[in-house]
Amino acid sequence: MTNFIQGSQQKSIVNLYSTRNMEDSLQALAKVYPHIAFNRYYQNEFRIHLRMSKVKHVNWYFRGAGHKLVNSNESQVAAWRENTGILVDSYDTDFGTFGRCDAYLFAECPTSLYRIESAARHIDHCLVIYNPPTWSEHEKTVNRKSPPTDEVKKFFEVALTLNDYITDQEMRELSGVESLAAIRWFLQEHGNLKRQDPIFQIKLFYVPEKPALIPMANFILKYPVQENGYRRVPLFHVKQFNRRYMLFLKELAKEGALQKGPTLYYYKFLKHHVNWEMIARQHRMIRSEFLRIQELVENAPEFPAREILAGQIEYESPSAEVRFDDTVRLAQPVSR
């Protein structure tokens, strides 16, 4: 069975599998190939994480933006190349910088073909994509990227009538729309809505004795108390004062010195004209692409991890010299 995906015009043919078991699949891939890359970049809010302790007797290496050591990514990739094992990759689309790999596994199925194609261009043999137990989280992610047009319209019509700060709960009651953060981001990206500077509502009961918490408490005291008993503190100001603001606010709340109310938003529109036809077309395109990926993963054969680990079958991989224009082949394992 063959499925065509737009991509590089020069790309090695790779076997495409789906899997319901990341741990067994990685263990089997490590048995077959020396260099495996495992992508754990997540877009969904609810994430299914790899249980690393279930994958035995393999070397682990890590590559990601969160690494603090100088040149740690480069040294990890170099060690992976020299010693073999699994490279845990936390980047979104920066696949080629660590070179080619024998096999690649996505911990979360991408919602764009670009990510699948970008990975496939740097794989010599096998691409495995995790097939989730439900696609509902992916549906939410797609709607965050491009909210349904009717929801954007409802939000837009209500927001135009506002001339004061409003909480998300109040906005949901007025508009009947749930995914407010996605629509805010969407309208900001289209240049209709001014970038948001949310306002924290904070009640400060006293300044605690802990020295580490005193500066943040004194900072909050600079803002006057409103009629509802809260102080309105702009998020932008809090970030400027201390980028670890959430840690200190949580500690103040644990001490009983602080109570945080609902966050306030003020909707200021930069332009009132919206191209609804273009927004609807974009939503259809993004959703169509996601449905294509969903069909691709569901139709791909299950990676035969348990059979490989039990020695019942051997994996048939194509030659890396073969070129196959814009194609990812759905693999068929060969039984012994």
C-alpha positions in Angstrom: 0.0 0.0 0.0 1.4 3.4 -1.0 0.6 6.9 0.2 1.9 10.1 -1.4 3.1 13.0 0.7 4.4 16.3 -0.8 8.0 16.9 0.2 11.5 16.9 -1.0 12.0 15.8 -4.6 15.0 13.8 -3.5 14.3 11.7 -0.5 15.1 8.1 0.5 12.1 5.8 0.6 11.2 5.1 4.3 9.0 2.5 5.8 6.1 4.1 7.6 4.5 2.4 10.6 2.1 3.4 13.4 2.4 2.2 17.0 0.2 2.0 20.1 3.2 1.1 22.3 6.1 3.5 22.2 8.2 1.6 24.7 8.1 -1.7 22.8 8.7 0.0 19.5 11.8 1.8 20.7 13.1 -1.4 22.3 12.6 -3.2 19.0 14.1 -0.4 16.9 17.2 -0.4 19.2 17.5 -4.1 18.5 17.5 -3.6 14.7 19.2 -0.2 14.2 22.2 1.6 15.8 20.9 5.2 15.6 17.3 6.0 16.6 15.8 9.4 17.1 12.8 9.9 19.3 10.9 13.1 19.0 9.0 14.3 22.1 7.9 17.7 21.0 4.3 18.1 22.1 1.5 20.4 20.9 -1.4 18.8 22.6 -2.4 20.0 26.1 -2.9 16.4 27.3 0.4 14.5 26.6 1.2 10.8 26.6 4.8 10.5 27.8 7.3 7.8 27.2 8.0 5.5 30.1 11.7 5.5 29.7 12.2 2.9 32.5 10.4 0.3 30.3 13.1 0.6 27.6 16.0 -1.5 28.8 19.7 -1.7 27.9 19.9 1.3 25.6 22.1 4.4 25.6 20.0 7.6 26.0 21.1 11.0 24.6 19.2 14.3 24.8 18.9 17.2 22.4 16.7 20.2 23.2 16.4 23.9 23.7 16.1 23.4 27.5 19.7 22.3 27.9 21.8 24.8 29.9 25.3 23.5 29.4 27.3 25.1 26.6 27.4 22.9 23.5 25.5 20.2 25.4 23.4 19.4 22.3 26.5 19.0 20.1 28.3 16.8 22.6 25.2 14.6 23.1 24.8 14.2 19.3 28.5 13.4 18.9 28.2 10.7 21.7 25.1 9.3 20.1 26.9 9.0 16.8 29.9 7.3 18.3 28.2 5.0 20.8 24.8 4.3 19.1 21.5 4.4 21.0 18.4 6.7 21.2 18.6 10.4 20.8 15.7 12.1 22.5 14.9 15.2 20.4 12.7 18.0 21.8 12.7 20.3 18.8 9.7 21.0 16.6 11.1 20.9 13.0 14.8 21.3 13.3 15.4 17.7 12.3 18.4 17.9 10.0 20.9 19.5 12.3 21.8 16.2 14.0 22.3 14.5 10.6 20.6 11.3 9.4 19.3 8.5 11.6 18.2 4.9 10.9 14.8 5.2 12.5 12.6 8.0 13.9 9.6 7.8 16.3 7.1 10.6 17.0 5.8 10.5 20.5 2.9 12.6 19.4 1.4 12.5 15.9 2.1 15.8 14.2 -0.8 17.9 12.9 1.1 19.1 9.9 2.5 17.2 7.0 5.5 19.5 7.0 6.8 18.0 10.2 6.4 14.4 8.9 8.1 15.3 5.6 10.9 17.1 7.3 11.7 14.1 9.5 11.4 11.7 6.6 14.1 13.5 4.6 16.6 12.6 7.3 15.7 9.0 7.9 17.4 6.1 6.2 14.9 3.3 6.9 12.0 3.5 9.3 9.5 6.2 10.5 7.1 5.3 13.3 4.3 7.5 14.5 2.4 7.0 17.7 -1.3 6.3 17.1 -3.2 7.8 20.0 -6.1 6.1 21.8 -8.3 9.1 20.8 -7.8 12.0 18.4 -9.8 14.4 20.6 -6.7 16.2 21.8 -5.5 16.6 18.3 -8.9 18.1 17.3 -8.4 20.7 20.1 -4.9 21.5 18.8 -6.2 22.0 15.3 -8.9 24.3 16.5 -6.4 26.3 18.5 -4.3 26.7 15.3 -7.4 27.8 13.3 -10.6 28.1 15.3 -13.9 27.4 13.6 -15.2 30.5 11.7 -18.6 30.6 13.6 -16.8 30.8 17.0 -14.5 33.5 15.8 -17.5 35.5 14.6 -19.3 35.2 17.9 -16.2 36.3 19.8 -15.6 39.2 17.5 -19.2 40.5 17.7 -19.2 40.5 21.5 -15.7 41.9 21.9 -16.6 44.9 19.6 -19.2 46.0 22.1 -16.9 45.9 25.2 -15.3 49.0 26.6 -13.9 47.7 29.9 -11.9 44.8 31.3 -13.6 41.4 31.3 -12.8 37.9 32.7 -12.7 34.8 30.5 -15.8 33.4 32.4 -17.7 36.6 31.6 -16.7 36.4 28.0 -17.7 32.8 27.7 -21.2 33.6 29.1 -21.7 36.5 26.7 -20.3 34.8 23.5 -21.0 31.1 24.1 -17.4 30.4 23.0 -15.0 28.2 25.0 -11.7 28.4 23.2 -11.0 32.1 24.0 -7.2 31.8 24.2 -7.0 30.3 20.7 -9.3 33.0 19.2 -7.4 35.8 20.9 -4.1 34.4 19.4 -5.8 33.9 16.0 -7.1 37.5 15.8 -3.8 38.9 17.0 -1.9 37.0 14.3 -4.3 38.4 11.7 -3.7 41.9 12.9 -7.3 42.6 14.1 -6.7 42.4 17.8 -4.0 44.3 19.8 -1.5 42.0 21.6 -3.0 41.3 25.0 -1.5 42.5 28.3 -3.6 40.5 30.8 -4.2 42.0 34.2 -3.7 39.9 37.3 -6.2 40.5 40.1 -4.4 40.1 43.4 -5.4 40.4 47.1 -2.4 40.8 49.3 -3.3 40.3 53.0 0.2 40.9 54.5 3.9 41.0 53.8 5.4 37.6 54.8 8.5 37.4 56.9 10.4 35.2 54.4 13.1 37.4 52.9 12.7 35.8 49.4 9.0 36.7 49.3 9.3 40.3 50.5 10.3 42.0 47.2 7.4 40.5 45.3 4.9 41.5 48.1 6.3 45.1 48.2 6.0 45.2 44.4 2.3 44.2 44.5 1.6 46.9 47.2 2.5 49.6 44.7 -0.8 49.0 42.9 -4.0 50.6 44.4 -6.8 48.5 45.8 -9.9 48.5 43.6 -13.6 48.4 44.7 -13.7 44.6 44.7 -10.7 44.4 47.0 -8.2 43.3 44.4 -5.2 45.1 43.1 -4.8 45.2 39.3 -1.3 44.2 38.3 -0.4 44.0 34.6 1.3 40.8 33.7 3.9 42.7 31.6 5.0 44.6 34.7 5.2 41.5 36.8 7.4 39.8 34.1 9.7 42.8 34.0 10.1 42.8 37.8 10.8 39.1 38.0 10.6 36.5 35.3 10.0 33.7 37.9 6.9 35.6 39.0 4.6 32.5 39.1 6.9 30.7 41.5 6.8 33.7 44.0 3.0 34.2 43.5 2.4 30.5 44.3 4.7 30.7 47.4 2.8 33.8 48.6 -0.5 31.9 48.2 0.9 29.0 50.1 1.8 31.3 53.0 -1.8 32.6 53.0 -0.6 36.1 52.1 -2.1 36.3 48.7 -5.2 35.4 46.8 -5.4 35.6 43.0 -8.7 36.3 41.3 -9.7 35.8 37.6 -7.4 37.4 35.1 -8.8 40.4 33.2 -8.5 41.1 29.5 -9.2 44.3 27.5 -10.0 43.9 23.8 -8.7 46.7 21.6 -9.2 46.2 17.9 -6.7 47.5 15.4 -8.9 46.9 12.5 -12.6 46.0 12.3 -12.7 44.4 8.9 -12.3 40.6 8.9 -12.0 38.5 5.8 -14.3 35.7 6.9 -14.0 33.9 3.6 -10.2 33.7 4.0 -10.5 32.5 7.6 -13.0 29.8 6.7 -10.8 28.7 3.8 -7.7 28.5 6.1 -9.7 26.5 8.7 -10.8 24.0 6.0 -7.2 23.6 4.7 -5.7 23.0 8.2 -8.5 20.6 9.1 -8.2 18.8 5.8 -4.5 18.4 6.3 -5.0 17.0 9.8 -7.7 14.5 8.5 -5.2 13.3 5.9 -2.6 12.7 8.5 -5.1 10.9 10.7 -6.0 8.6 7.8 -2.3 8.1 7.0 -1.5 6.9 10.6 -4.6 4.8 11.0 -4.0 3.0 7.7 -0.3 2.4 8.3 0.6 -1.1 9.6 1.3 -1.5 13.2 5.0 -1.7 13.9 5.7 -5.3 14.8 7.7 -4.6 17.9 6.7 -7.7 19.9 7.4 -10.0 17.0 10.8 -8.4 16.4 11.7 -8.7 20.1 10.6 -12.3 20.1 12.6 -13.1 17.0 9.5 -14.1 15.1 10.1 -11.8 12.1 12.9 -9.7 10.7 12.3 -6.1 9.5 12.7 -5.6 5.7 14.2 -2.2 5.0 14.7 -0.6 1.6 18.1 0.6 0.3 19.0 4.1 1.3 20.2 4.6 -2.2 16.7 4.3 -3.6 15.1 7.6 -4.5 11.3 7.8 -4.6 9.9 11.3 -5.5 7.6 12.7 -2.8 6.6 9.3 -1.4 6.4 7.6 2.0 5.8 3.8 1.6 3.6 2.0 4.0 5.7 -1.0 5.0 4.7 -4.6 5.1 6.8 -6.7 7.5 8.1 -10.0 6.2 7.4 -13.2 8.2 10.0 -15.8 8.6 
